[in-house]
Structures are given as structure tokens and as C-alpha cells.
Amino acid sequence: MPKRIRSAAEAEKDREYARRRRMDPDFYELSLKRAREYNATPAAKARRRERESDPVQKKLLREQQKQWLSNPENRERAREVVRKRRRDPIKRAAELEAQRNRRNDPSNIETVRKIGREYQSKRRNDPIIGPKIRDHAREAGNQYRNDPSNKARIQENGRKYRSRPEFKKQRQEYDNKWLNNPDNKEKLRDIVRTQKHHRRARLANVENTFTRKDWQTLLSHSKHCHWCKTPFTTKLRPTHDHVIPLAKGGANTLANSCCACKPCNSKKHAWAHNPITGQLLFNLNYAHFSIFKFHRPALWHLICNRHQSCGVRRMT
């Protein structure tokens, strides 16, 4: 006997009846129980494996799930099911164990990493969640690095990471690219200059607080040579000079620094005297600094505070 074709009105009536039945809590619980019993049968498991192994069926099933979840009522119902499952400690432990097994499966490693990278990238680029993630990561990293018990582990991990051939190759490529960039030429000069003076100050065992920021401050207040008053140009560039040389006990600080042209800096060398007038800036008998008034009024208070705290007497 041929199957009778239902009309559209009958189909809509059946859907409405099924919808009302699903809204009934008792019927919904009974349907879930029957579905769980059926899914536990070997035939249902075999059918599920067959559908998951077929790419076409798998894609169709995923589309059906997305379409079902597009309904707000169904989405909330699915969330409630997940919440109930997570409240049960036994089911939650089984779910976590299954997730670990899937992640540790060698055939799923690349897929898991790809999904994780996409998820993290999406969260980092989110205008609301992104700043919170960065702040939390920065705070956690600082807390971990400032813990003394982690110092040895951080150093060991750093040595292992830097010893990898891939890291060495990437670092070499980055260094070459950075050094060949014309915009970094002046920055490289500042780094080399600061590191050189830091090393000399450490060897001389004197105060060592001069930074690249101090050098930028010094440049902004120095338009000409401190000694000969010659204006700086693109050909006559400023150099870092210590008023009291490090070899004579001077400190590597902003208060003891000035901008000098290369001829004056070379002529002064490691002597505590003015290369133009020959005036001594250092009393060898009392080992005190003389107050030498800089031509930069904005920095003069730093020099005064520095020498007054040391009990400096003026030299004539």
C-alpha cells in the first residue's frame, strides 16, 4: 500500500504537537531517557561512528547542530544540560579525562594547537576581553619572575630556549634586519655608549645610574659643546663626557655628565681639568669635586644637590 502524502497543514499540525510535547517537562525527561538508552546500544554507536567517519555526513551533522543551536530556546536548553553534567563530579571527571585523551592523541595534536591558536587570537583581539587578558598576563608574569624560588628555573629555561638552533637563526635574522635599518642607527649609538660607560663605572666601583633616558634629557638641554661653546651640527656631533672623569672617581650620573664635541672630549681625556682654560675641576689634596656651573640652567639644580650632599668646597 503506497504511503499517504501528508498535506502541509497536517505536517505543521504534527510539528506544533511535537513542540508542545517537548515543552512538557515530564515528556522532555522521558525523551532524554529514551535517547540515552538508544545511544548506549551497539547499533547506535556503530551508526554514530559511521556518520563521523564520513566527511559529508559529518558536515551535514554539524550544520544541523548549528541550525538547532540558532534557536535561543534550544541554546539555553543545551547550556542547562551542560551545567547539570558539570555539577555531577563523576560525569565531570569523565568529561575531563576524555578531553585529555583527545588532546594527547598524536593524530589530534596539530588540530588541537590550531583550534587553541585561533581561540586565543580571537580573545586577544577582542576590544573588551583583550586588555583584561594582557593585564592579567603581565601581572602573573611579573609575580612569577619576582619570586626568588623561580629564579633558577627561569635561567635554566632561558638557556634551553636560547640554545635551540631555530632561536639562534631567528635571532640572527632579526639582528641583521634591525642593524641594517637606517632608523636604528642613532639608537644603536646610544645603546653602545650607555653600555660602555656602565661597564667602566662598574670596574671603577663608582655610582652608576646614567641611562639612555638621561642621555636624551642631556641632548635636549645641550645645543653646543659644554667646553668650547661650538654649536652642534650634523658633522660636529655631541659626545658623552664626564665632568669629573671616571678614572678620577667621578660618577656615571646625569649630574656629572655633559655634551662635548669630539675634539674637546679627546683633549680632556681622563684629566680633571677644563680642556679650554686648563682650570682644575678636582682637588687632589682633599679629593673633593669643585662646583662647575653648567650652561644648562634646567639641570643646574641637579648638580647643586649632588655636590651639596657630598660636602663639596669651591675651588679657585
C-alpha positions in Angstrom: 0.0 0.0 0.0 1.6 3.3 -1.0 2.4 5.8 1.7 -0.1 8.6 2.0 1.4 12.0 1.4 0.5 14.4 4.2 -0.5 17.9 3.4 1.3 21.0 4.6 -1.4 21.7 7.2 -1.0 18.2 8.6 2.8 18.5 8.8 2.5 21.8 10.6 0.0 20.4 13.0 2.3 17.5 13.8 5.3 19.9 14.4 3.1 22.0 16.7 2.1 18.9 18.6 5.7 17.8 18.9 6.7 21.3 20.0 4.1 21.3 22.7 5.1 17.8 23.9 8.8 19.0 24.1 7.7 21.9 26.3 6.2 19.4 28.8 8.9 18.7 31.5 7.8 15.2 32.1 7.7 14.3 28.4 11.1 16.0 27.9 12.7 14.0 30.7 11.2 10.8 29.2 12.5 11.7 25.8 16.0 12.3 27.2 15.9 8.9 29.0 14.8 7.1 25.8 17.5 8.9 23.8 20.2 8.0 26.3 19.1 4.3 26.2 19.1 4.3 22.5 22.5 6.0 22.2 24.0 3.3 24.5 23.1 0.5 22.2 25.8 -1.0 19.9 23.7 -0.2 16.8 23.6 3.5 17.7 27.3 3.6 18.4 28.1 1.9 15.1 25.8 4.3 13.3 27.4 7.3 15.0 31.0 6.1 14.1 29.9 5.6 10.5 28.5 9.1 10.3 31.5 10.7 12.0 33.9 8.9 9.6 32.0 10.2 6.5 33.0 13.8 5.8 29.7 14.5 4.1 27.7 13.2 6.9 29.9 14.9 9.5 29.5 18.3 7.7 25.7 17.7 7.5 25.5 16.8 11.2 27.5 20.0 12.1 25.1 22.2 10.1 22.1 20.6 11.7 23.6 21.3 15.1 24.3 24.9 14.2 20.8 25.3 12.9 19.3 23.7 16.1 21.5 26.0 18.3 20.5 29.1 16.4 17.2 28.9 18.3 17.6 30.8 21.7 15.4 28.2 23.4 17.4 25.3 22.2 20.7 27.1 23.1 19.5 27.7 26.6 18.4 24.1 26.9 21.8 22.9 25.8 23.5 25.1 28.3 21.4 23.8 31.1 22.3 20.2 30.1 26.0 21.1 30.2 25.5 22.8 33.6 23.9 19.7 35.0 26.6 17.4 33.6 29.3 19.7 35.1 27.6 19.7 38.5 27.9 15.9 38.7 31.6 15.2 39.9 31.7 11.7 38.3 30.5 12.9 34.9 32.7 16.0 35.1 35.8 13.8 35.8 34.9 11.5 32.9 34.5 14.5 30.6 37.8 16.0 31.6 39.5 12.6 31.1 38.0 12.3 27.6 39.2 15.8 26.7 42.8 15.0 27.9 42.8 11.8 25.9 41.7 13.7 22.8 44.3 16.4 23.3 47.1 13.8 23.9 46.2 11.7 20.9 49.1 12.1 18.4 46.6 12.4 15.5 44.9 15.4 17.1 47.9 17.4 18.2 48.0 19.8 15.2 44.2 20.2 15.2 44.2 21.0 18.9 47.0 23.5 18.5 45.3 25.2 15.6 42.0 25.5 17.4 43.8 26.8 20.5 45.7 29.5 18.5 42.5 30.6 16.8 40.6 30.8 20.1 43.4 32.7 21.9 43.9 35.1 18.9 40.1 35.8 18.9 40.2 36.6 22.6 43.3 38.8 22.4 41.8 40.9 19.6 38.5 41.3 21.4 38.2 45.0 22.4 36.7 44.1 25.8 38.5 40.9 26.8 41.8 41.7 25.2 43.1 44.4 27.6 42.0 42.3 30.6 43.9 39.3 29.3 47.1 41.4 28.7 46.9 43.0 32.1 46.4 39.6 33.8 49.2 38.0 31.9 51.5 40.9 32.7 50.7 40.8 36.4 51.1 37.0 36.6 54.4 37.1 34.7 55.8 39.8 37.0 54.7 37.9 40.0 56.3 34.7 38.7 59.6 36.5 37.8 59.8 38.3 41.1 59.5 35.1 43.1 63.1 34.1 44.2 62.2 30.4 44.2 61.7 30.6 40.4 65.0 32.3 39.5 66.9 29.1 38.8 64.1 27.7 36.8 63.8 30.9 34.7 67.5 30.9 34.0 67.5 27.2 33.0 64.5 27.6 30.7 66.2 30.7 29.1 69.4 28.7 28.5 67.4 25.9 26.9 65.4 28.2 24.7 68.4 30.2 23.6 70.4 27.0 22.8 67.8 25.9 20.1 69.1 26.2 16.5 65.8 27.7 15.4 66.1 30.5 18.0 69.7 31.3 17.0 68.7 31.5 13.4 65.7 33.7 14.1 67.7 36.0 16.4 70.5 36.3 13.8 67.9 37.3 11.1 66.2 39.8 13.4 69.6 41.3 14.5 70.7 41.7 10.8 67.4 43.3 9.9 67.5 45.7 12.9 71.1 46.7 12.3 70.5 47.3 8.6 67.6 49.6 9.3 68.8 53.3 8.9 66.2 54.4 11.5 68.0 52.4 14.3 71.5 53.9 13.7 71.2 56.6 16.3 69.5 54.2 18.8 72.4 51.7 18.4 74.9 54.5 19.1 73.0 55.4 22.3 72.9 51.7 23.4 76.7 51.1 22.8 77.6 54.4 24.5 75.5 53.7 27.6 76.8 50.1 27.9 80.4 51.2 27.6 80.1 53.8 30.4 78.2 51.4 32.6 81.0 48.8 32.3 83.7 51.4 33.1 81.7 52.7 36.1 81.3 49.1 37.4 85.0 48.5 37.1 85.8 51.8 38.8 83.3 51.0 41.6 81.5 54.4 41.4 77.9 55.4 41.3 76.3 54.2 38.1 72.8 55.5 37.4 73.1 57.1 33.9 70.5 55.7 31.4 69.5 56.3 27.8 66.6 58.4 29.1 69.2 60.7 30.9 71.2 60.9 27.6 68.0 62.1 25.8 67.4 64.7 28.5 71.0 65.8 28.2 70.7 66.2 24.5 67.5 68.3 24.8 69.3 70.8 27.0 72.6 70.9 25.1 72.7 72.8 21.8 76.5 73.4 21.8 79.7 72.0 23.3 79.9 72.4 27.1 83.6 73.4 26.9 84.3 75.4 23.7 80.6 76.5 23.1 80.7 75.4 19.5 77.2 74.7 18.2 76.5 71.1 17.3 75.8 70.2 13.7 75.3 67.1 11.6 79.1 67.0 11.2 80.0 68.0 14.7 78.0 65.6 16.8 77.7 65.6 20.6 79.6 63.0 22.7 79.1 61.9 26.3 81.7 63.4 28.6 82.1 63.2 32.4 83.0 66.4 34.0 85.0 64.5 36.7 86.4 61.5 34.8 85.5 58.0 35.9 89.2 57.3 36.3 89.4 60.2 38.9 86.5 59.0 40.9 83.7 60.7 39.1 80.2 59.1 39.0 78.4 57.9 35.9 75.3 60.1 36.6 73.3 62.8 35.0 74.8 65.4 37.4 78.4 64.5 36.3 77.6 64.3 32.6 77.7 66.9 29.8 77.7 67.0 26.0 81.1 67.8 24.5 82.4 67.9 20.9 84.8 65.1 19.9 87.9 67.4 19.9 87.3 68.7 23.4 86.4 65.2 24.7 89.6 63.8 23.3 91.7 66.7 24.6 90.3 66.5 28.1 90.8 62.7 28.1 90.9 61.3 31.7 92.1 64.6 33.3 90.0 66.6 35.7 90.6 70.0 34.0 88.9 72.2 31.5 90.3 71.5 28.1 90.0 75.1 27.0 91.1 77.1 30.1 93.1 74.4 31.9 91.3 75.1 35.2 91.3 72.1 37.6 87.9 70.6 38.4 89.3 68.3 41.1 91.3 69.0 44.3 93.8 66.1 44.6 94.6 67.1 48.2 91.1 66.9 49.6 89.6 64.7 47.0 86.6 67.0 46.6 84.7 68.0 43.5 84.6 71.7 42.5 81.3 73.3 41.7 81.5 73.9 38.0 78.4 75.8 36.8 76.9 74.3 33.7 75.5 76.4 30.9 72.2 74.4 31.2 70.1 76.2 33.9 67.4 73.5 33.8 69.9 70.9 35.1 71.8 73.2 37.5 69.7 72.2 40.5 70.7 68.5 40.0 74.4 69.5 40.1 73.9 71.7 43.2 72.0 69.0 45.1 74.6 66.4 44.1 77.6 68.5 45.4 75.9 69.9 48.5 75.1 66.4 49.6 78.8 65.4 49.2 80.1 68.5 51.1 81.9 70.0 48.1 84.1 73.0 48.7 84.6 75.5 45.9 87.9 75.6 44.1 89.5 78.9 42.9 
